[in-house]
């Protein structure tokens, strides 16, 4: 199966998409901010074998996408880019899957465009930035101690990161915090499978100074009428499962799945189950 990539003009900028497979399209949104579609490596590729078309998106100003005015690098604008991209690609129907910061974008999209019919999958997301207050508590208890210092220092560098190489290094330093087992041997394999990532330090700097997008939709969740699947890792230290449960509780009919053996990287830590849960959710709707 051949993967193809191209730019899509959505008006004020062009978004790069990497497309794999044929069938029902899934627009897939990466985290960061400032990462790119390579965050997912090849972990989601089996969905293409199951009859889905994976449209992995480099969000505005990230990866190979163009760099419009930095005033447009906002959560609300990136959410608006989702239907703009679908229109530009001529997609009559599609699903949206967002992970981490991409989950913030997907959830904001679901709230801001309540009448769009397609399903949304919120993977490691939160409905409010208040849930991020738990991160420092989790860091204070994080073991082993030398990794705790490593993670703390990497966060401090986010607001001043200058080069793609520095961005890659701070991501390397943070990864143990995002796995249930900080010494998980799959961390090294994940880094190998995402080695082509294009990092955008300027994007990370902007969002680090602006509260990482400032997701605040908890009081609007009841307005969402589309099918929504919320996925959380039981041991997630950043996007805590309480936040995921709050999303599912607030959206009528939403499904909530807790991954018992995962932290933030469920599609790596419990890869087969992740694919099964996503596939069954979408299959049921089809």
Legacy VTK file of the C-alpha trace (Angstrom):
# vtk DataFile Version 3.0
C-alpha trace
ASCII
DATASET POLYDATA
POINTS 286 float
0.000 0.000 0.000
1.490 3.319 -1.116
1.657 6.401 1.088
1.386 9.710 -0.761
1.907 13.272 0.433
0.792 16.608 -0.938
-0.131 20.162 -0.003
-3.769 21.263 0.273
-4.726 24.951 -0.047
-7.275 25.873 2.650
-7.280 29.626 2.036
-4.757 31.479 4.154
-2.246 28.612 4.153
-1.466 25.182 2.808
-1.585 22.042 4.925
0.546 19.025 4.163
-1.249 15.675 4.292
0.164 12.162 4.179
-2.445 9.759 2.813
-2.552 5.984 3.146
-5.278 3.609 1.990
-8.704 3.985 0.456
-12.158 4.054 1.951
-13.737 6.098 4.730
-11.336 8.991 5.508
-9.972 9.706 8.978
-8.345 13.115 9.443
-5.583 12.482 12.000
-4.227 15.372 14.090
-0.856 15.238 15.819
0.194 16.578 19.184
2.861 18.985 20.304
2.154 21.693 19.500
4.884 21.777 16.875
5.179 18.081 16.079
4.041 16.660 12.741
2.216 13.640 11.345
5.227 11.398 11.967
4.236 11.367 15.645
2.077 8.362 14.776
4.863 6.503 12.973
3.292 3.459 11.360
1.232 2.519 14.424
-2.125 3.404 12.845
-1.367 1.886 9.440
-3.405 -1.313 10.074
-6.532 0.858 9.938
-5.803 1.358 6.249
-5.842 -2.416 5.788
-9.278 -2.424 7.450
-10.838 -0.192 4.805
-10.053 3.283 6.094
-8.143 6.090 4.423
-5.664 7.686 6.805
-5.181 11.412 6.179
-2.391 12.402 8.537
-2.271 16.191 8.773
0.575 18.571 9.522
-1.249 21.331 11.389
-0.729 24.937 10.325
2.869 26.123 10.709
3.969 22.593 11.614
5.884 19.961 9.674
5.772 20.608 5.946
2.718 22.882 6.124
3.121 26.568 5.269
3.743 29.252 7.899
0.941 31.838 7.878
0.892 34.833 10.221
1.676 33.659 13.755
-1.454 35.483 14.944
-3.377 32.573 13.399
-1.523 29.922 15.396
-4.404 29.369 17.775
-6.473 26.443 18.938
-9.656 27.959 17.497
-8.082 28.485 14.081
-6.619 24.993 13.974
-10.068 23.643 14.818
-11.512 25.677 11.941
-8.837 24.232 9.658
-10.447 20.784 10.021
-13.649 21.488 8.034
-11.679 23.763 5.694
-9.347 20.881 4.885
-12.247 18.475 4.391
-13.888 20.904 1.948
-10.656 21.513 0.070
-10.112 17.757 -0.290
-13.699 17.234 -1.436
-14.534 14.901 1.443
-18.292 14.420 1.771
-17.867 12.472 5.000
-14.973 11.827 7.325
-13.962 11.084 10.891
-11.465 13.066 12.980
-8.922 11.545 15.362
-6.743 13.816 17.471
-4.110 12.795 20.007
-2.729 14.960 22.849
-2.720 18.562 21.568
-4.393 17.150 18.458
-7.153 15.931 20.788
-7.606 19.525 21.954
-8.001 20.551 18.306
-10.450 17.713 17.615
-12.542 18.533 20.681
-12.565 22.260 19.915
-13.683 21.376 16.384
-16.513 19.202 17.737
-17.696 22.088 19.929
-17.293 24.867 17.364
-18.891 22.921 14.506
-21.663 20.982 16.265
-23.644 20.341 13.082
-20.847 18.631 11.171
-21.962 14.990 11.058
-18.704 13.055 11.258
-17.501 11.161 14.345
-14.655 12.465 16.497
-12.090 10.477 18.469
-10.475 12.348 21.371
-7.292 10.490 22.320
-5.529 11.737 25.472
-7.483 14.975 25.610
-8.866 17.390 28.203
-11.916 19.681 28.297
-10.207 22.412 30.325
-6.676 23.577 31.029
-7.432 23.314 34.742
-6.714 19.593 34.494
-3.115 20.423 33.567
-2.611 21.617 37.140
-2.125 17.951 38.027
1.058 17.722 35.958
3.320 19.285 38.580
1.922 16.965 41.233
2.643 13.968 39.028
6.142 15.233 38.312
6.945 15.609 42.015
6.132 11.925 42.491
7.797 10.746 39.290
10.476 8.093 39.648
13.343 7.509 39.089
14.651 10.798 40.402
17.181 11.419 37.614
14.403 11.186 35.033
12.283 13.572 37.083
14.965 16.243 36.764
15.381 15.470 33.072
11.664 15.951 32.379
11.429 19.134 34.441
14.373 20.667 32.604
12.898 19.757 29.227
9.676 21.626 30.056
11.649 24.677 31.072
13.311 24.680 27.644
10.053 24.688 25.693
9.507 28.447 25.914
12.994 29.171 24.558
13.665 26.271 22.171
15.367 27.556 19.033
16.258 24.671 16.738
14.637 21.497 15.485
17.531 19.573 17.029
16.834 21.113 20.435
13.130 20.299 20.038
13.983 16.676 19.234
16.190 16.481 22.322
13.547 17.832 24.691
11.032 15.373 23.250
13.516 12.578 23.921
13.930 13.836 27.478
10.155 13.947 28.065
9.145 10.581 26.639
9.700 8.570 29.852
7.063 10.752 31.536
4.539 9.781 28.863
4.861 6.017 29.310
3.404 4.119 32.246
6.823 2.486 32.641
9.470 5.229 32.356
11.996 2.553 31.352
9.697 0.967 28.780
11.920 -0.615 26.083
9.361 0.429 23.461
10.427 4.058 23.903
13.538 3.411 21.839
11.493 1.633 19.169
9.001 4.519 19.095
11.791 7.020 18.528
13.115 4.898 15.665
9.696 4.633 14.032
9.165 8.414 14.272
12.710 9.358 13.263
11.548 11.362 10.210
9.645 13.858 12.361
9.912 17.516 11.353
9.931 19.670 14.483
8.747 23.297 14.510
10.342 25.052 17.505
8.724 28.406 16.716
5.280 26.835 17.139
6.197 25.240 20.462
7.549 28.573 21.746
4.312 30.393 20.879
2.105 27.810 22.559
4.355 27.379 25.584
3.875 31.095 26.235
0.116 30.840 25.694
-0.891 27.954 27.935
-0.704 25.359 25.149
-3.842 26.544 23.451
-6.016 27.192 26.463
-8.660 24.526 25.892
-11.844 25.621 27.703
-14.948 23.834 26.445
-16.253 22.064 29.543
-19.441 24.162 29.649
-20.173 23.553 25.947
-19.846 19.780 25.743
-23.616 19.280 25.911
-23.951 21.054 22.557
-22.004 18.346 20.727
-24.403 16.038 18.902
-22.004 13.926 16.837
-20.685 10.478 17.846
-17.619 10.852 20.062
-15.145 8.307 21.383
-12.891 9.393 24.255
-9.729 7.372 24.963
-7.589 7.887 28.077
-4.641 6.133 29.653
-5.092 5.189 33.295
-1.544 6.304 34.128
-1.456 9.445 31.955
0.415 12.119 33.917
-0.388 15.010 31.558
-3.872 14.512 30.099
-5.239 12.783 33.165
-8.077 10.237 32.738
-10.363 12.336 34.943
-10.340 14.899 32.173
-11.193 12.309 29.546
-14.049 10.993 31.664
-15.375 14.554 32.056
-15.466 14.908 28.264
-17.402 11.676 27.828
-19.797 12.540 30.651
-20.494 15.946 29.138
-21.199 14.850 25.559
-24.522 13.065 25.010
-23.951 9.442 24.042
-20.163 9.642 24.061
-18.142 6.470 24.658
-15.262 6.361 27.128
-12.505 3.746 27.052
-9.812 3.634 29.732
-6.573 1.883 28.810
-5.532 0.147 32.012
-1.849 -0.325 31.173
-1.062 2.952 29.404
-0.046 6.480 30.198
-0.111 9.103 27.422
1.031 6.893 24.544
-1.811 4.389 24.297
-1.333 3.742 20.591
2.175 2.510 21.428
1.708 0.982 24.880
-1.440 -0.982 23.991
-1.247 -0.805 20.230
-3.485 -3.737 19.324
-6.218 -2.667 21.726
-6.022 0.927 20.485
-6.573 -0.173 16.891
-9.402 -2.483 17.946
-11.221 0.218 19.926
-10.930 2.801 17.137
-11.903 0.329 14.433
-14.944 -0.999 16.306
-16.177 2.527 17.059
-15.975 3.524 13.401
-17.253 0.184 12.102
-20.362 0.502 14.240
-21.132 3.890 12.714
-20.570 2.681 9.173
LINES 1 287
286 0 1 2 3 4 5 6 7 8 9 10 11 12 13 14 15 16 17 18 19 20 21 22 23 24 25 26 27 28 29 30 31 32 33 34 35 36 37 38 39 40 41 42 43 44 45 46 47 48 49 50 51 52 53 54 55 56 57 58 59 60 61 62 63 64 65 66 67 68 69 70 71 72 73 74 75 76 77 78 79 80 81 82 83 84 85 86 87 88 89 90 91 92 93 94 95 96 97 98 99 100 101 102 103 104 105 106 107 108 109 110 111 112 113 114 115 116 117 118 119 120 121 122 123 124 125 126 127 128 129 130 131 132 133 134 135 136 137 138 139 140 141 142 143 144 145 146 147 148 149 150 151 152 153 154 155 156 157 158 159 160 161 162 163 164 165 166 167 168 169 170 171 172 173 174 175 176 177 178 179 180 181 182 183 184 185 186 187 188 189 190 191 192 193 194 195 196 197 198 199 200 201 202 203 204 205 206 207 208 209 210 211 212 213 214 215 216 217 218 219 220 221 222 223 224 225 226 227 228 229 230 231 232 233 234 235 236 237 238 239 240 241 242 243 244 245 246 247 248 249 250 251 252 253 254 255 256 257 258 259 260 261 262 263 264 265 266 267 268 269 270 271 272 273 274 275 276 277 278 279 280 281 282 283 284 285
